[in-house]
Each structure stands twice: as C-alpha cells, then as structure tokens.
Amino acid sequence: MDQDKPKDTTQQGQQQQNQMEIELQEGEATGTYSNLVMITHSASEFILDFLSVMPGVPKAKVVKRIVLTPDHAKRLAKALTDNINRFENEHGDIQEKDDFDIPFNYRGPTPEA
C-alpha cells in the first residue's frame, strides 16, 4: 500500500524553486583571455578590469570590465581562494613570479592589485 501513497513533493518543489537556470551564450562560451587584472573600488562597488598584455606590445587592452558589490567581491575572493587550494592539492603549488615590472599608464582610478 505504501507504493500508492503520494510522495511528499514539498521538498522537491522547494529545491526546484531554489534552482537557477544559467545560460551561456555562444559568444561567451570560448571565454576571454586575460593575464592581468587591475582592481579599484569605491564605497559601493569593486571594479575589476581584466587586461591582455602581450610581449613587445606597448599598449595593454582592457578586454572585460566587471563591476561587483562589496559583498559579492568578498564572496568571489573566498571562492577563488577555495578553488586555488583545491587546485594546488591536486596539481601542486602554483609558482608565482615575485616581480611584475611593467610600468602602467592607466587612465582609470589608481589600481590596487
């Protein structure tokens, strides 16, 4: 008889309401290459300018600008830290270059990172 009982759909319905469909458009699917990010902030937002710097080219191009609220920027920082830790546990330490000696003539706010 238990097979004939209706299932409790309250939890299933709640899970479906909490899910968000994410669409990745074709133009964004290949990604955008960046090897430098300049970060600035105001009292209400963080601005991440992703740049592509090529050897021998005197001009770097901002390829994407992302504007985040402070709380979202903090969640992003935590998510990046978590993912870097998982990556390094699987693949070993990421080697960093100590110096990044490119002089910048950046026409935006003074970058902080």
N, C-alpha and C positions, 0 to 999 in steps of 0.2 A: 504494500500500500504506500510505502514511503516514496516510491517512484512516481506516484500520481500527484504528490504534493507540489504545489508551485514553489519554485526556487525563490529565495529572498533576493530580489533584484535591487533593493535599496542600495547596497554596497556597490553593485555593478553600475548602477546609474550614477552614483556619486563619482566613481572612478572615471566614467565617460565624461562627466561634466568637468573634471579637473584636467582632462587631456586637451592639448592644443595641437592642431594640425599645423605643421611647418611646411611652407612651400619654398623650394629652392629653384629659382628661375634659371633658365638655361644660360643667360648672360653672366650670372654669378657663380655657376657651378664649377667653372675652371679656377676660380679664385683670382686674387691679385697678388703679385709678388711684391714683398716689402722686406728690406733688410735694415731698416732704421725706423724708429718711431720717436716723434717729438711730442711731449706731453705738457700741456699747460692747463691751468684751472682758474676758475673764478669762484665766488662764494656759492654759486648754484650749479656749476657744471664742470666736467673734465672734458678736455678736447684732446683727442689722440689723432695726430697727423702721421699717417703711415707714408713713408718715403721709399723711393727706389733710388739707391746710389750706385752708379756704375763706375768702374775703374776708368780713369782718364777722362771722365766727363765732368766738367767744372760746375755743372748745374744738376741738383737733385730735384726730382719731381714728387710732389705730394700726389700719391695715387689713390688715397682714400682718407677722408676725414670722418671720424666717429665722435659724436657728442654724447656724453653719458651723464646721468645724475650722479652725485657723490656716492649714494648708497649702491648704485649699480657698479660704479667704478671699484668700490671695495669688494663687491661680490666677484667681479672679474679678476681682481688681484688674487683673491683666495682660490678661485677656480684654476687660474694659471699656476699658482704655487702647488696645488694638489696634483695637477697634471704633470708638471715638471718632476715632482717627486716620484710619481708612478713611472714616468718615462725613464728616469735615472735608475730606479730599482730594476727595471727590465733591461736597459741598454748600457748602463754605466754613466758615470758623471759627464755632464756636458762641459766641455772645455771652453772657457771664456778668454777673450783677449783682454788684457788689462787696459790697454790704451786704444782710444779711438780718436786719432789725431787729425780729424778733418775740420778745418775752420768753416764755420757756418755763417752765411749772410742770410739769416732767416727773417722774413718780413712780417712775421706774426708776433704774438706775445713771447716774452723770453721763455724758452723751453726749460723744463726742469728735469727731464730724463730723456 
